[in-house]
Amino acid sequence: MFHFLSSLYRKYAYRGMDNSGSFDSLHHPSEDDDDDEMVDIAGATLDFSNTDDDPPLSSGDYEESSSSSRAAGMNGNGNGPSKLVDPLEDPLAGLGTYEDFNTIDWVREKSKDRDRHREITKKSRQSTAALLHSVSDAFSGWLLMLLVGLMSGALAGGIDIAAHWLTDLKEGICLVGFWYNHEHCCWTSTETTFQDRDSCPQWQSWAELITGTSEGAFPYIVNYLMYMVWALLFALLAVMLVRAFAPYACGSGIPEIKTILSGFIIRGYLGKWTLIIKTITLVLAVSSGLSLGKEGPLVHVACCCANILCHLFTKYRKNEAKRREVLSAAAAVGVSVAFGAPIGGVLFSLEEVSYYFPLKTLWRSFFAALVAAFTLRAINPFGNSRLVLFYVEFHAPWHLVELAPFILLGIFGGLWGALFIRANIAWCRLRKTTRLGHYPVMEVLVVTALTGVVAYPNSYTRMSGAELIAELFNDCSLLDSSQLCGYKQPNITTEAAVGNSLADRPAGEGLYTALWQLALALVFKMMITVITFGMKVPSGLFIPSMAVGAIAGRLLGVGMEQLAYYNHDSFIFKGWCSPGADCITPGLYAMVGAAACLGGVTRMTVSLVVIMFELTGGLEYIVPLMAATMTSKWVADAFGREGIYEAHIRLNGYPFLEPKEEFDHSSLTVDVMRPRRSDPALAVLTQEGMTVGEVEALVESTHYSGFPVVVSQVSQRLVGFVLRRDLLISIDNARKRQEGVVSASQVVLTEHAPAQAHDAPPHLRLRGIMDLSPFTVSDHTPMDITVDIFRKLGLRQCLVTHNGRLLGIITKKDILKHMAHIANRDPDSILFN
């Protein structure tokens, strides 16, 4: 088996697939064609005429190569016969590259990199300079990881600082310097107290600044209006910038990152304009008060950084598979800087987003996440020497009896996750299929206005999501003035505080008020997040999901705390919860609930537990987190196995073969391949006997991305496979560089060129662009085996044969359509590939 796989990976496989558009515009690009190059993706019509990731076919190196080669041909031996051009001996610029909305060939890309490395190693034995080049080539991957970590950490620190400042700007301004947020403004003040820790003379609300007072109905209305004005302004700027400069900057980005890592090409999605606009608009969107987070989009930002930095290194710039290894590491970096959880980030990339994750990528992901976390720590955006805003430490242990409420939180998280996915997908489908999708700016403004109007009166919905989670995770101390710590004061003689933790106490009036506000906040957050996620602004789902779970967990935690206080003699609590002891920690319940809801929405398990553990720094809480997370996944999977990101991938029609999805249908390849019985015969090339004109006519009359090569139309014995793009480039270059090549010239795909008549035009040898060992399966191969081959080798297409005779072809798109048909979904929903 090992030798079989090794032989497969040694191939230079030029894979093809059915493409929905003609290549004429790629071969002869024009400004008019560029203007019409619009694709509807994720519900918005986007323009991809500007491809940041790679130069288009007609620019730069390609033209230079063509003109220089043409000049060399004219300046050579003009009187003698023209040189026979062979693409294998004389490589052409553009050969083996991919167009937009195509899938890469993993096998060919890995083969190219292996041959490149073999050549460098061979030359390193010949000279010192070559040896140094070999060392620098080996070190370039680690250097790239260092740069990605530094750049992503710096951007994340800047985003955190700017978002915190703009969020506070909605409520007031610092008189010492307008660039200070509320907390920094009051740092040096000597007039702050524990009872009123948020007020200081240096910070004034907008009502104090305008009316001179903060008490009464009119100042409240002024603050309310200023809050709404700033929120609408931030939201308007965010959606306008996305719409005008970088349509790909909207949304979370993780569904598209998963698709790109599986081998799909979306030009511009990880480009420089997307990075710039996403960074700016992410700050604005978070600051507007919308129910969204910045953690998911930070993965997109980190991947943009990695893609841009890849262009500094030839090894990664020219190899799509190697670049995706870097992008997998960048996804780990994004989570590392989002949560301050380097190990959790690596596991997130491995579990949730990566399609191909070799051991080398694991090490480099770990290194890049470490560098990013160190950079963020050096910037210290929150001023607390921590990497996250809601870092907490609990001191009281948990007890076995508490596993029951923890599992209950897991059930709630699974139910909420399944409900949210269905509701959000239904809303996004409504947006795509109705006129609602034609007014993205109006939609964002209406949702922002609705959020602001409802959220402002409730202090728990008015604060940012991260601040809310920090408040809910907080373990009440003796001097804590939060409403959530509004307990009745204990009898000091019998219920003294031990260390920094307090004994369980009866709930006071302040706590009851806070619980009502939290209950209302829970309902509001659950409803508003459904319509917010998927709008045309950067929007993450981690923080809103965690906020819903944290609210539910805190409510349950307070209920358990009061139950233990008033019933400490019952059989449930007797023996471990004595009077005056700190038995229940409501903040721990909030943390478990946050993990359960996030797990229910995303279906993360291992990485989620590690992220939450890194947030709290408590090893002893791993078991409650694991119990809640697994319960959440089991309950959510009972209603559907797709997480939110997989659901959005399917909604948008991306060609993504889900590795976790089982194929249990008993069909054969002959049932899925094309052509079907009612279809016209498969378009093929013969290895000899076809002219340039006939090949060009075949290419012009079809929209396929590649053509099988057979011995003859009669025998249909398979010889190889040729990509449409490579055919176009080679024929175009031959007409320019090889004298005498006309439409009547014979195309030669055999090893030895046949004899040529004296008066006949010269042959055109194209054997160098043909894949001599395309992947084939027999017509009676079960489809579950074929699907596994596509998943594990990253194929674009596979040819179907019977006793060596070509019968048809199966592409990735055919498999996806077949799987959609089996699942009673619309097969035409697969938009690309």
N, C-alpha and C positions, 0 to 999 in steps of 0.2 A: 504493500500500500504506500509505503514511504517513497519507493522508487517511482511508483505511478504518479504521485503528487509532484515529485521533483521534476519528472519529465514534463508535466503540465506547466509548471512554473517556468521552465526553460524556454517556453515557446514565445515567439513574438506574435501575439494573436491580435489581429486587426478585426475587431468585432463591429458588427453593424446592427442597425435596428430600424424599424419603421419610424419615419419622422413625418410629422404632420405638415411640413412646409417645404417648398421647393428650395433647392440650393442655388437657383439662378442669382438671387440677390447676394448670396455669399460669394459667388464667383465673379460677379460684376456689380459691386456695390455702388450705390449712388445716394445722393442726398435724399431723393424722394423715397427710396427704399427705407432709409433710416428713419424718416419721419413716420412711416407706416408701421415700423417695427414695435408694435404695442402688444402686450400680453396681459390678460386679466389674471392676477395672482392675489390670493388672500383677500378677494373681494374688491380690489381696486385696480383700475387700469393703469398700468405702469409702463414707462418708456425705458427700453433697454438699449437704445442706440449708443449710449455712452457706457462702454465696458471697461470698468476700472481694473479688473483682474488681469486681463491679458489683451495685447493688441489685436485688432481685428485682422482678418486674413489679408486685407488689401493694403496694410500700412507697414511702414518701417522696414523690417528685415526682409519681408517677402519681396517688396518692390526692389530693394537694393540688391537682393540676391538675383532677381530676374534680370535687372539691367546690367549688373556686372558680368553675369554669365553670358548674356547676349553680346556684350562688348567683347568678351574673351573669344566667343565664337567667330565674330566678324574679324577680329584682329589676328586670328590664327591662320592656318593654312587654307586660305580661301580658294585656291585653285584645286586642291585635293578633295577627296570625298569627305563629307561631314562626319563628325564623330557620332557614333551611336550612343545616345544618352541612356544610361541605366540608373534608375533612382537608388538602387542598392549601393552602387559604387560611387555615385555622386549625389548625396542627399540634398533634397530640396527643402527650403524653408516652408513650414506649414504642414509637412507630412507628419501624420501621426498625432496631430492636435485635434481638439474637439470644439464643436460649435456650441453655442448657447442652447440650454435645455436638452442636452445629450448626457448620456451616462458614460463614465470613463470605463476603460477596460483595465481592471485591477491586475490581471495576469500579465498583460503587456507592459504596464507601468512598472511592476516589480521586476520584470525581465530586463527592462531598460536600465533600471537602477543597478541591478546585479552586474550587468555587463559593464556599466560605467565604473563601478567599484573594482571589478576585475582588471579593467584597463589601467586604472590609477595604481593599483597594487603592483601590476607588472612593471609599470614605468618607474615606480619608486625604487626599484633595485638598480636602476641604471644611472641615476645622478642624485646629487644632494638636493638640487632644486626640486626634482620630482618627489623626493622623500618629504621635503617640507610641505609640498603641495598635498601629499597624502595625509600628513598630520593635520594640516589646516582643514582638510575636507572632513576628517573624522571629528575634529573639534567644533566644526561649524554648527552642528545640531545643538550642542550645549550652549554655544554662544547665542544662537537664536532663541533658545529657551530663556536665557538670562535677559535678553532684550524684551521678550514678550512679557516676562514677569515684571520688569521695571516699568514698562510703558503702561501695562494694565493696572498695576498697583497705583501709579501716579494718577491715572485718569479716574480710578475709583475713589481715591482720596479727594480729588477735586470735586467729583460729583457729590460725594457725601457732604462736604463743606458747603457747596453752593446750594444744595437742596435744603439743608438745615437753615441756612440764612433766609432763603426765599420763603420757606414755610413760615418762619417767624415774622417775616415782613408783612404778611397778611394781617397780623394782629397789632403791630406797633413798630417803633423804630428806636434805635439807640442814639441818644443825644451826643455821646462821646464820639462816635463814629458810626455812620450808617451801615458800614460793612460788617459790623458785629452782629451776631445773632443774640437772642435773648440771654442765653446762658453765659456766653462770653462777655456780654455787656455788664452783667451783674457780678462777675468774678471778683472784681476789685472793690466792690461796694462793701461798706462796713455796716450797712443798715438792713441787710437781709436777716431773716430769722427762720427757725425751723417751721414755725407756724405759717409763715407767709414767705416761703423761700423764693417765690417767683417774682416778687416785687422789689424794685429798687429805684431810686430817683433817676438813675441814668437811663432807664428804659421807660418809655411812655407809650401808652396805647394811642391809637389814632383819635379816639374821643378826647383823651387828655390833651393831645396836641391841638385839636381843632376847637373844642369847647372849654377846655381848662378843667374839666372834672371827669371822673370815671363812674360816678354814682348817678342812678336815675334811669328813666326810660329813654330819654333822648340820646345820652352817650351810648347806651346799648344799641340803639338803632344805627348810630353813626359807625360803631365798630362792626355791626352786622353788614352794613352797606359796603364799607371798605374791604371787609373780608370777601364779599361777593365780587367786587370790582377787580381785586387782585387775582382771585381765582379764575375769573373769566378771561382776564388779560393773559395770564400764564397759559391757559388752555388754548386760547386763540393763537398765540405765538407758536405754540408747539405744533398744532395741527397745520398751520399755514406753512411753517418751515418744512415739515415733512412733505406736504403736498407739493410745494414748489421746488424743493431741491433734492430730496431723497425719499421717494415713496417706500423704499425698502426699510426705512428706519422705523416703521410702525410696528406695533405688536410686540410680542415677546422675543421672537427670533429663534426660539429653541426648536419648533417644528421644522423650520427651514434649515437650521444647523444640522439636525438629524438627517434630513434628506441629502444635504450636501456631503456629509460624512459617509453616507452610503454610496457615494460615487456620482451623484447628479451634479450638473454644472448649472449654476444660476449666476450669470455674469453681473457684476455690480453689487451683489448682495453683501459682499465683504469688502467693498471698495472704500476709498478715502472719503468720498462725500457721505456715504452712509455712516462712517465712523464719526465724522464731524457733526453731522446733523443729529445722529442718535444721542451723542454725548450731551449736546445742548438741550435737545427737546426732552430727554429723559429727566433732566433737572427741572424743567418747566412743568412737565406732566405730573411728577411726584409732588411738586410744590403747589399745584393747583388744588390739591385736596381730593382728587379722584381716588376711587378705591382700587389702587394699583400699587405695585412695588417696583423697585429698581433691580432686584436680584436677578430675574430672568434676563432682562435686557443687558445686564453686565456680562453675561455669557456671550451675547452677540458682539458687544463692544470688544471683549478680549479676543474673539475670533477675527474681528476686523483688524485688530492690531497685528495678530499673527499672520494674517494673509498679506498685509502690506509689508511687513518685515521679511516675509519669505522672498520677496522680489530682490532682496539684497544678496541672496545666496542662489547661485545657479542650480545647485542640486535640488532645491525646493521649488525654484521658479519654473523649471522645465519638466517637473514630474508631478502629476496630479495626485498619485498615491502617496508620495512622500509629503506633499503639502497637507494631505488629510491627516497624517500622523501628527503634524504640528497643530492642526486645528483641534484634534482630540485633546492634546495637552492644553490648548488655549481654553477649551470648555472647562477643564479642571481649574484653571486660573480664574475664570469668571466666578465660579462658585466660591473659590478660596477668598477672593476679595469681597464678595457679596456678604458672606457670613463669617469671615475670619476663621474659616475651617479648611485648612490645606488638605488634610487627609480626607475629609468628607468630599472636597472638590474632586480629588482623584477618583474616589469611588463613584461619585455622581457621573463623571465622564465615562467610566467603565460600565456602569449599570444602566444609565439612562440614554446617553446620546451617541456613544461611539459604535461604529459598525465594525471596524477593524482596529484591534487594540493589542499589538504585540508587546512583549515584555519590555522591549527597549522604550516604547512609548510610555509605559507605566513609570519607568525610572525618570524619564525626562518630564513627565507630567508632575511627578512629585517634586522635582527640582524647581520647575517653573512656578508651581503653587507656593513653594517655600519662599522663593524670591519675591513673589507678589505680596505674600502676607508680611514679609519683612519690610517691604517698601511702604505698605499701608500702615504698619506699626510705626515706622519712622515719621510718617506724615501726621499720625495721631489725629484723625479728623474729628473725633468726638471728645478729645481732651481728657479722656479718662484712662489713658494708657491701655485701652482695650481695642480689639479689632472690630467690635460690633457695638451697637447702641444698647442692646438689651442683654449684655452679659450679666449673669446672676450666679450666685452660689447659695445652695441650700445646705443647712446644717443638720436638720432632723432626719433620721432614717425613715424609710417607708416600711410598712408591715404587710404581711401576707394577706390579711383581710382586705387591704386596699386594692389588690389585683382585680377584684370584682368591679369597682367603679372605673378602674383603668381600662378594663375590657369593655365596659359600657361606653366609655369615651371612644374606644376603637370602633364600636358599632355605629355610634353617631358620626364619626369621621367617614366611615365607609358609605353610609347612607347619604351624607351631605355630598361626598365626592361624586357618587353616581348621579344624584339629582342635579348637581351643578353641571356636570359634563353634558347631560341630556338637554338641560335648559339653555346652556350657553351655545351648544351646537345648533339648537333650534333657532335661537336668536340670530346667530351668525348666518345661518342659511336663509333666514328671512331677510337679512341685510343684503345678501348676495342676489336674491331672486326678486326683490321688490325695488321700488324707487328710493327706499331708505338709503341704499348704498350709493346713490347718486349725490347725496348731500352729506359728505363726511364732516365738513366744518360745522354745519348746523347741528348734526348729531352730537358732536363733541361738546358744543356750547350748551345744548339743552341738557345733556347728562351732567355737565359741570354745574349748571345752574340748579338742577334738581338736587344734586349731591350737596351743594353749598347751603341751599335753603333748609334742607332737612337736617344736615349735619351740625350746623352752627349752634343751635340751642342745646345740644347734648355735648358735654365736654369730652366724652369718650369717642364720639365720632368726629369732633372738631380736630382733635390732635392727629398727627400723622400716624400711619400704621405702625411704624417702628416704635414710636413713643407709646402707643397703646399697648403693644406687646410687652414693652419694658415695664409698664405700669402693672400689667396683669401677671407678669412673671415675678414681680417684686415680693419679697418675703418681709412682712411688716416688722419693723424694729420699734423700739421704745419711743423714739422721737419722730416717727414717721407721721406726716400730716396729711397723707393721702386719704381721700374719702373711703377707699377700700380698706383702710386701717381704722375706720371709725367704730371701734369696739368700745364697750363700756370699760372704764378703767378698772384694773384688777385690784384685789385686796393685796397690798404689798406684803403683808405678813404671811399670807398663805400661798400666794401665787406669784412669787418673785420671778423676775426674769432670770434666765440662765444664759450667761454670755450675752450674745446679741439676739437670741431668739426668745420670744415671749411664749408664755403658757397660753393654751386655748382659752378664749374669753367669750363672753356673750356678745352678740351683735348689738351695736348701738344704732341710733337714728341715722348717723352718717352712712353707715354700711348699708342699711336698708335702702336709702336713697340711691346709693351707688349701684346696688343690685338691680333696681328698677331701670336705671339708665343703661346698665349693661344689657339687660334683657331686650330693651328697645334697640340698642346698638346692634345686637346679634341679628335681629330680624332685618334691620336696615342693611347691614353688611352682606347678609346672604342674598338679598334681592338686588342691591345695586351692583355687586360684583359681576353678576350674570350679564348685565348689559354693558358693563364697562370693558371687560376683557375682550379684545378683538377690535376695538375702535382704532382709528387711524392716528394714534399717538403711541409712543413707546409704553408698553404696559406689561408688567410682570405679575405673576399669579402667586408667588411664594408668600409674600407678606399678607395679602388679603385672606388667603386660605388659612395661614397661621393665626391671623387675628380672629377669624370665626371660631377656630378650635380653641384658642386661648380664652375667649369670652365664655364659651360653653364649659371649658374646664374650670375656670375660676368660679363660675356659678355653682358647679357641682362640688368643687373643693370647699367653698364656704358652707354649702349645705352639709357636707360630711363633717366639717369642723364643728358646726352647731349640734349635729346629731351626736357626735362624740362627747361634746361638753355636757349636754343634758342627759345623756344615757351612758355615762361611763361605767355604770354598774351592770349594764346588760351583758349577755353572754358573748356578744360580738366584740365588745371593747374591753371586757374584763381581762385583766392579766397583762395588758400592754399599754393601756391608756388610763393611767391613774389621775385623779384630780391634781391640777397644778402642773401637769406635764404638757409639753408641746407635742401633741400626737399627730395632728394633721397639718400639712403645709399646702394651703390653697394654691400658692405659686407653682408647686410641682404639678398639680392637676392642670393648671393652665398650660404648662410646658408639654405635658402628655397629650392634652387635647389639640394643641397646635400641631404636634407631630402626626396625630391621627388624621386630622383634616387634610393636611398637606399630602400625607400618604394616600388618602382616599382619592384625591384629585389627580395626583401624578403617578400613583402606584409605585413610588420609590419605597425601598425597604432598608437594605443595608446602609446605603449612603445617607439616608435620612436619619437613621439612628445615630450614626457617627457624627453627622452635622449637629444634631441636637446635643449630643454628648460634649462636643467641642464648645458649644455655646455655654453650657452650664459648668463644665469642668468637674462634674461629679460622676465617678465610675459607678457608684452604687445605684444610679438611676437607670442603668442600661436595661435591666429586666422589665420595669414598667414601660419604657419606651418600646422595647421589642414586642411586648405583649399587645400594646395598643396599635402599633404599626402593622403587625401581622393580622390582627383582627380586622383592622380597617381595610387592608388589601383583600382579605377573604370575602368580606361583606360586599365591597365594591365590585369585585370580580363576579359575584353572583348575579349582578345586574348587567354586566358587560366587561369584557377583558381589556378594553381600550382605556388608556389614560387620556388626559386632556390633550397632550401633545400628539399622540397617535390619532385621536379623533380629528384634530385640526389638519393633520397630514392627509387624512382621507377626505375631509371636507374640501380641501383645496386641490385634491387630485394629484398629489405628488407621487411619482413612481418609486414608492418605498416598499421593499419587501421586509415586513416586520419579522425579525429573527425569533421573537417569542411566540408567533402565531403558528399553530399546528395546521398541517394540511392533511386531512383525514378522508379525502374523497378518493374513490377507487378508479379514477380515470387514467388513460394512457396518453402518451405524447401524441399519438396519431389523432386523438380526439381534440387536441388543443392547437396543433400546428396549423400553419397556413402554407399553401392555399387549401381551403376546404373544397369539398366536392363541387360546389356551385361556383367557386371562384375561378378566374382565369389562371393559366399556368404560371408557375413561378418564374420571375424574370431572372435569367442567368446569363453569364458570359461563357463563351467557349474558349479553350486555351489557344486555339488558332483558328484562322478562317474568318475572323471578324475584322472589319476595317474601322479606322478612327471615326468615320462618319456614322457607322452603325452603332458603335459604342456610345457616341454622343447622343444619337437619337434615342437609344434605350434609357440613358440617364435623364434626358429631357422629358421623356414620356412617363416617367415614374417618379415617386417621391420617396423611394426607399433609401436608407443610409448605407446600404452595402449590397453586393451581389455575389452569390456563389459562383465559382468557376468550375465548369464540368469539361469532360473530354470532348463530348459532342452533344448536340441536341438529341440524338438518337439514343446513345448509351446512357447519358445522365450520370456517368461515373464521376464522383466528386474529386476535385483536384485541390481546391482552396477557396479563399474568400477575399474579396477586395472591397475596400471602403469607397463609397461614392465621393467623399471629399478628396481622398487621395487620387482617385481617377481624374477629377477635374483639375487638380493642381498639376499632376504629371502631364496631362495632355496639353494644358495651357503653356507650361514651361517648355515642352518639346516643340511646340509650334514656334516659340520664340528663340530657342537655343539650338535646335537641330534643323539644318537646312533640308528642305525637300519634304518635310512632313506635311501631308495634306489629308483631306478626308478619305482619299483612296488608299492611304498607307495602312498596311496590315498591323494589327495589334498582336504582339507575340507574348504569350504567357508561359511558353515552354522553356525548358532549360537551355536548349540549343536553338538558335534561330534557323528557320528553314531556308533553303536556297532561294535567292532573290533573282528575278528576271532582270536583264540588263536595262530595260526601259521602264521598269516598275519603280514607284516611289520607295524610299527607304522604309524599313520596318520600324515600328515603335515598340521597344522592349519594356514591358511593365511587370515582369516577374518579380522585381525587387520590392514592389508594394503589395504583393500578394502574400497572405498568410497561408503557408503550406500545411499547417496542422490545425485547422479550425476544430472547435469542440463539436463532437457529434454524439448523438444517442440513437439507438434503434427505435423503430416506430412502436415497439411494444414495451418500451421502458415505462414503468409506473410514474405518474406525475409527481408523487411525493418525493421520489428520488431525484427527478429533474429539478424540482423546486429547491431541494437541498443543495444540488450542484450550483444553481444560480446564487443561492445565499452565500455559500461558503467559498466560492471562487470569484464571486462578483462579476458574473458574465453579463454581457449585453444581449447576446443571442446564442442559440445553439442550433446546429443543423440536424435534421432528422433524416436518417438513411435506412434503406432496407437492402441487405446484402451488398453494401457499397454503393448503391444507386441513391441519388438524392431524391427525397420525397417532398421535403418542405423545410420550414424554419420556425422556430419558437423564439420570440423575443420576450424581454422582461415585461413589456406592455401586455403581451398575450397572456402571460401568467397572471398578472394583476387583474386583467379583465375576467379571466376564468374564475379566479378566486372571488371576485365581486359577484359574478353570476351565481356561484354556488351559495354565497351568503345572501342572495336575494337583493343585492344592491344594483344600482345602475352601472353596467359595464363601461358606458361612455363617460363616467365621471372621472376617468383617468385622463387628465388634460394634456400632459406632456409626454415626452419620450416617444 
